[in-house]
């Protein structure tokens, strides 16, 4: 089996020069996102470098408690990022988003690692942390889209919502159109991605396994299950987020509690 080719630091730096192309495009079209792009790029490099150092030790220790704390930290970061990106109130949304993140990870990881892969040690760092990270990373993006759609529509269409609430006398039925719209907007990009896998794009995990020397057949089996796990994790995270936030943001009369949209500009 051919050993995977390493990438030297010099070649890594040279590869970074490829970023000149989009930056020149931004300058040409006067798109004012160069500063944000460079900051994001620098943060990514620093964060991934630190993660590489941390994971070396985490993989070596392979301790269930340490691995669980790492994943909980990832859920917390995802929670605060979602709230910040959606412009909602930390006071009302930290707990429901955190619980929904933990719930999706617990259910998907238990089923995927315990019953499908059938690991003897479910908290094995080489499986538990990367798979949890993939689920959380994808759930973050789709949660932001779905939650933004849900609360922005409710905010803009408050009169329609109250009209439905008064005429149906049921908050469940009044919120149903907004929930449907949120789930569709949040999950449609992932459905589109799944529909073209293997035809237009080759996923990063599968590519990484093949580059690492795995058989393409084994890599594809893992990728199929990973995509199923990601889809279930994303949809579960979004739906549980909506269900839980509804318990925190409405009073007993179905009205919004004060400060829900305070962070919105």
N, C-alpha and C positions, 0 to 999 in steps of 0.2 A: 504493500500500500504506500502510495507516494505521500511523503510528509508535506503538510500544509506550508506554503511559503510565507515567511514572516515579512513584515513591512518595517523597514528601517526608519528611524526618526527623520533623517534627511528627506527620504521619499514621502513621508507623511507631511512634512512641511511643504514640499513641492506640490503635493496634491491639494493643499489648501489654497494655492494660487488660482485654482479653478474658480474660486469665488469672485475673481475679478470680472468674470463674464456677466453674472447678474448685477453686480455693482455698477458696471459700465452701462448696462441697460437701465438701471434705476436713474442714473445721472442723465442719460439721454432723454428719458421720458419725464424727468423731474419728479420722480416718485420719492417722497420724503420718508423712506424707511431704511436708509443706509445705516444710520446710527443704531437703530433697533436690531438690524440684522447682524451687525458686527458685535454688539453686546451679547446677543443670543448665541453667536458662534463662539465667542470667548467663554461664556458661561458653560456651553456644552462641552468644550474641550477640558475646562477645569473640573467640571462635575464628573465627566467620564473618566478622567485621569484619577480622581479620588476614588471613584467606584472601583476602578481596576485594582487599586491598592487595597481597598477594604475587602473586596471579594476574594482576593488571594488568601487573606486571613480567615474570612468567613467560611470559604470552602474547606480550608484546612481544619478549622474547629468543628464545623458541621454540627453545631449545637442547636437543638430544637428551640430553646428559649431565644437565643441570639437571632436565629433565622426568623422567628415569629416577630420579634421586635423590629427587625429590618422591614418586614412586610407591613407592619402596623405604621411604621414611619412613612412608608410609601403611600399608604392610604390617607394619612394625615396631609401629606403634601398635595395629593390629588384633591382632597376635600377643600383646602384653602385656595388652591389654584382654580377650581371650579367656581367657587364663590366669587373670587376676584374677577374672573373672566366674564361671569354673568352679571356682575354689578349688583348682587343681592346683599342682604344683611347677614353679617357673620353671626349675630345673636340668634337668628331664627334658623339658620341653615347648617351650621357646623355639625350638630348632632345627627340630624337625619342623613346628611351626605356621608358622614363617617360610618354610620351603621349600615347604610346601603352598600358602601364599599366593602366593608368587612363581610357582609352577608354574601355578596356575589363571590368573593374570593373563597370563603369557607365552603360554599356549596360546590363550586366548580372544581376547586383543588381537591376536595375530598373525593368527588366522583372520578375526576381525571387521573389523579395520582394514585388513589387508593384502589379503584375498581377497574380502570382501563389499563394503565401501565403496571399496576399491582406492585408498587414499590414495597419492599420490606420496611423501609424507613421513609414515611411520607414526607418528613421534613428535610429530606436530603437537599442540601443547598443547591446542588447543580440542577435540580429539577424545580424545587419549590420556589426559589427566588426568581429565576428567569420567567417561568410560566406565570407566576403571580404578577410580575412586572409587565408582561405582554398584555394580560387581561386588564390590569389597571390603566396602563397607558392608552389602550384603545378605548376603554370605558370613559376615560377622562374626556377625550375628544368628542365622543358621541353624547355624553352627558351634557357637556357645555352647549352643544347645538340644541338638544332636546329641551333642556331646562330653560334656555334662553327663549326658545319659541313659546314654551308654556307660559312663562310669567310675563313676557312682553305682550303676548296676545291678551292675557287676562288684564294686564295693566291698561292696554289701549281700548279694550272692549268691556270695561267694567259695567257699563250701562246694559249691554246685551247679557252679560253674565247675571246681573241682578234681575233682569227681565225674565230670564229662564228660571232663576231660582224662585221668584215669586209665583210664576205660572205653573211650574212643575212641582213646587214644594219639595224638591229633592236636590240636594247638593250634588249627589252622585251623577244624576242625569244632567245637571247644569254644567258640570265640569267635563263630562265625557267628550264633547267635541274638541275641547282644548287638550285633553289627554291624548286623544287619537292623533291630533295634529303634531303634538310634541314627539310621540313615539315614531311616527312616520318620518318626521324631519331628522330625528336623531339616528334612526337605523337605516334610512335609505342609502346613505353613502357606503355603509358597510355591506349592504345587500349588493350594491353595484360593484364593489370591490370583489366580493365572493364570486360574482357571475363571470368575471374575466380572468380569474386566477388560472394560470397555466396557458392562457391564450395570449394575453397582453403582458402580464407581469408574473415574475417568479418571486414569491415572498422571501423576505430576508432570512427567516429561520431555515427554510429549505435550502437556500443558497449557501448559508453558513455551514449546514450539515454536509452538503456535497463537497464544499471546499475543504472541510475537515476530514474528508475521506469516507463518509458514509455512502452506502448504496443509494442511488436515486429512488429506488422503490421504498426503502426504509424512510428516507427523508420525506417522501410524498405521504406516506402513512401518517407520520408525525404531523405534517402540515395540515392534513385533512382534519385530524383531531384537534389540533391547535386552533384552526379557524372555527370549528364548532364550539370549542371552549370559549374563544373570544366573543363569538356572537351571543352565546348564552350569557356570558358574564356581562357584556355591554347592555343587552336588553334587560337582564335582571337588575343591574345597577340602576338603569334609567327608570324602570317601572317602580322599584322599591323607593327610589329617591322621590318620585312624584307622590306616591302613597304616603310616605312619612312626612314630607313637607306639608302636605294638605292638613295634617294634624297639628302642625306648628304655626301655620300662617293664617288660619281662619279662626274666628271666634265661634261661639255657640250659635250665632245667628247667620253664619256663612259669610260674614264681612271680613275684609282684610284687617289684620292687626296692624297697629301703627309701626312705621319704620321698615316695612318689608322692602320697599323700593327706594329707601333712603340713599343707598349708594349709587343709584342710577343718576347719570348726568342729564 
